[in-house]
């Protein structure tokens, strides 16, 4: 089969060269069409259910929303845990699923489950979101007007910019904040409603029903069918003002149950009589004009406030679809906004966030490293081969293998990111391996005086001679990644594309080595080579033969010495090398959030924002500051009107940026704001370097003391910063305790009283109205009293159907109580999390210190603690990767057994593996790297790489023994012949990886640990493989021979 493929290639040289040209075109095309990302998109099996309930306390939210949802979904198939956060005004339920769960089906199941939960009428519709990086905006802009005219900005953005942005391929949605909305507002006058015997709910429901547009379907008109639509919409704002409200609405709902009062007779609306009737004598009137009950006007309102660099702005945020090319979407958005601003000279745009920039920067850096690595590898090969033609043939495999891999990655829909590019960079030194072995063998055979073959026959024979070892070495390097298919979580999702890139590259290199390399060898060495009568061994070969001869004569000295070095390295590593998850770079971007204390007004939050904005703009390294108050966002999914998100962009050369968030938060604390400021981690998405301690107990009071003690102890641990807990302080509230007997005398129930007093009913859109070719929403707004006192609340007049108006204090008492701002539960227990940012790289040692503190902590028996965050990620990832490495060794051994058709030779080859640890330890210590996930992936790679060197050596030994050479002579001959290709490929791989050791951006930092691991392990294992493996081989096969002779004698 292989001979036929080689023969075909040599017989069709032009066709092969044409195919090479096509591969180059296909690879270049694929590389430009691939999705560009910083990291593979990892979507954890998690859903978040957000249910707003304006005006509700955390306790009410917990009882009415969070607990019912928890009970309904906790037992669902695939659900591993449910965590509920009951906040003031909203519920957030986080549902974690098993890794194998189909999240599309899980989302559908959650939607069905929520329909079964009887939520209160005051609760708004639940929103289900997946926890993915795609939920965050990829691009954010602020649009500024030169005269601060937000109304003009809003009109231009909403009417011209947003429609164009929505049409861009890959854009899921374009959201706007800080805009001015023009709408028709209805503000009821309570006194006038009382006089008419109506309430706001009744009138609102009537307006909604009376102005509805309802299609009735097709009606038969003779021989044709026509659709009929009932349209109750008003043609102008003035017409809406004159809308007649039937006074009969009051009698329709009088005496009904609480629910009936809330329904407001919506199902029994009558039609308004013509003519406007004054409220001076409402008893004789049948209807009253809406303008006599409320203020109706067309107004401009700004629901959320946004400012950029001290100037009012309209913010535009772009969220991309799942799988869309981030860079392509960002480029299209940037161009669209540039064109938009050019068309509006009075407007200017400020780019606040662009996630494509770090992607492009990182990918460009990785491409530079790959090109530099390729140059280093070529120089290494040139120095070894000292032949331009051989070097040219060998290095052809680098671009061709990588371009073939690009085509394969594109076909499998794998994105081009820093991990796939890192894999291709790592592969540079390996893809040349097979070609070196083939061309070196062809060259050696062409140079031999005793060679009987010539021309294409020699090339076929030379290529076929080394096919088994290069195929085995390639397969062994590839199969080590097979266990990654079973690694779950973010590590599996992130590094599987890495494995694909390596696999495709190496398979391509094998194909190139047995097709294109023989063709180029035939063309370049068409006239053969000058036969050399002198020894084939060069200086390196002769020197190594002497060292190997000494080692074979002092076998146990070699074994004892190498084992001692190995044990010493392990001991040194355990003392000097820390552990971490994935090192990430510094994006010069900071996002802060402010959660106001319950009761803080929007005006007060805005004053805090302006104070912080002024401070930040005074920093010489700050480029832009943008903040928004109000409106839903990724940092505030509940859409609470007073929450604030603040984004700061710094200069790229800002020094010590990793300390900047803590420094800023420390300064902000001096302002003594009532709410809580937090830093939102906006890293690469690989991991947030946080440490979490989860405290659970039967109540918030039970865990409070433990939480504070842990927070105090963690604040004293070196390497931990920004220590905080989510155990919120309680705040005072007035509890209105209704006396049922007194309330019954007025005909008022607790539900009716709550509806009447509630000032937190959200604005309700009840209709639409057309005015001057524009359609506006009709919104009912509730007038909020901002000057309440306890006495004023107690003296609130309470109307009743009997007309006997009394004060609130007549039917209820006011009691001062306290309630927490947030209540968090998990598995039925109350939970609080103490979190901290790990400023150092050694997560493991810091975690151990915290764990020691937790074990020494004196806490109640019903309160429990657990360590999570990055430490939990490390433990899970390391345990899975250790199993993967063990499985990889077994798979490699299986491949070797099948290749060598025996068990002992493969067992000898595996002795090359332990000695990688020596080099890995010293490399990590010298580069200051920790044992991280990339380092573990590097160790997994080394299993395949190191074994390939031993395969090339042992295969030659077995061939020599079959040719009749004694074992020792077979070992010496094989070592001296194979030393050059082994050193060439090892040094070429090391040379290609060296550029990855330098640099500080995200792409290099993630690859740095992997590069250091592979370089160190390959360096030590190559040197010791050439010594230890031959020694082990002679010991084991000599022992086997002795045992065989004994059996024969027996």
HUKA-V402322 format. One line per field, one symbol per residue. phi: phi as a letter, one per 20 degrees, with the letter a starting at -180 (. if undefined). psi: psi as a letter, one per 40 degrees, with the letter a starting at -180 (. if undefined). burial: + if it has 24 or more other ideal C-beta (glycine too) atoms within 12 Angstrom, else -. A space follows every 50 residues. Layout:
BEGIN
phi = ???
psi = ???
burial = ???
END
This chain:
BEGIN
phi = .fffffgfffecfffffffffffffffffffeeffdbfcgfddffbcddd cfbgnefffffffecffffgffdfeffnfeaccdcddfnadcdddddfge fffffffffffffffeeeeffffeffddceecfffefebccddddfdlef ffgfgfffedfggfffeffneebddccneedebedddfegfffffemdcf ffffffffffdfdcfdnededmecdcecceddfeebffffgegedfffgf ffdfnffgfffffmmfecfedfefnedfegcffeeebcfgfedbedbecd cdfcdccclncgbdeccddeffnffgfffffffgfffffffffcgfdcdc febbfffffffffffffffffffffffffgffffflbffffffffgffff fffffgfffffelefecfeffffffffgfefegfffffffffffffeffe feebmffffffffffdfgffffffffffffegfffdeemfffffefggfg fffffffffffffdcffgffffffdgemcffdffgffeffffffffffff ffecgfffffffffffffffffffeddecbecfcedefbccdccdffgof efffffffffffgffffeefeeebcccccnnfbgebffmgfdfcdcdcdd ffdfflffefgfffffffffelffececeefcffnfadfdcddedcafbf ffegfffffffffffeefndclfbcefefecfbedeeeegfffffemddf ffffffefddffgdedacceblmddcfddedefdedcfcfffffegfdfb genefcefffdbddceccbffbcdcbmnefccdedbeeeeeefgffffff fffffefecffedccbecmffffffffffffffffffffffffffffffe ladffffffffffgffggffgfffffemedecfgffffffffgfffffff fgfffffffffffoffgfffffffffeefffffgffffffffeggfedpc egffffefffffffffffffffffffdfffffgfffffffffffffffff
psi = ddddddddddefddddddddddddddddddddeihhidihhhgighihhh higheiidddddddcdddddddedeihehdihhhhhiheihhhhhhiide hhdddddddddddddehgiideiihihhiigideeiidihihhiieffgd ddddddddddddddddehhehdihihieihhhihihhihddddddefiid ddddddddddeihhheahihgbeihiihhhheiieidddddehhhheedd ddeheiiddddddffdefhaiiiiihhiedgddeidiiideedihhihih igdihhihfeihihihhhhiiheihdddddddddddddddddegdeiiih hdhgeddddddddddddddddddddddddddddddfhdddddddeddcdd dddddddddddefhihadddddddddddeddeddddddddddddddehde hdiiaddddddddddeddddddddddddedededdehiadddddeddddd dddddddddddddecdddddddddfdeaihhheiidhadddddddddddd ddefddddddddddddddddddddddhaiichhiahhghhhiihhiiheh idddddddddddddddeehdehdihhiihiiiidegeefhdeiihhhhhi idfhifddeddddddddddeefidahhihhhfaeedihgihhhhhiieid ddeddddddddddddehhehifhiiehiiiiiihhhhhhddddddeehid ddddddeheehihhheaiihhfeihiihhhihhhhefiidddddehhhii deeghiidedeiihhhiiiidihhihfeiiiihhiihhdidgdddddddd dddddehhiidehiiihaadddddddddddddddddddddddddddddde fidddddddeedddedddddddddddeeiihadddddddddddddddddd ddddddddddddeeiidddddddddddeddddddddddddddeddeehie idddddeddddddddddddddddddeddddddddddddddddddddddd.
burial = -+--+++-++--+--+--++--++-++--++--+++++++++++++++++ ++++++++++++++++++++-+++-+-++++++++++++++++++++-+- +-+--++-++--++--+-++-+++-++++++++++++++++++++----+ -+++++++-+++-+++-+-+++-+++++++++++++++++-+++++++++ +++++++++++--------------------+++--+--++-++++++++ -+++-+----++++++--+--+----+-+--+--+-++++++++-+++-- ++++++++++++++++++++---+++++++++++-++--++--+--++++ +++++++++++++++++-++-+++-+++-+++-++-+-++++++++++++ ++++++++++---+++++++++++++++++++++++++++++++++++-- +----+-+++++++++++++++++++++++++++--++++++++++++++ +++++++++++++++++++++++++----------+---++--++-+++- ++--+--++--+--++--+---+---++++++++++++++++++++++++ -+--++-++++++-+++-+-++++++++++++++++++++++++++++++ ---+--++-++++++--+----+-+++++++++++++++++++++++-++ --++-++-+++-++--+-++++++++++--+-++-+-+---++--++++- ++++++++-+++++-++++++----+++++++----------+--+-+++ +----+-+-+++-+----++++++++--+++++++++++++++++++-++ +-++--+-+---++++++++++++++++-++--++-+++-+++-++--++ ---++++++++++++++++++++++-+-++++++++++++++++++++++ +++++++++++-----++-++++++++++++++++++++++++++++-+- +++++++++++++++++++++++++++++++++++++-------------
END
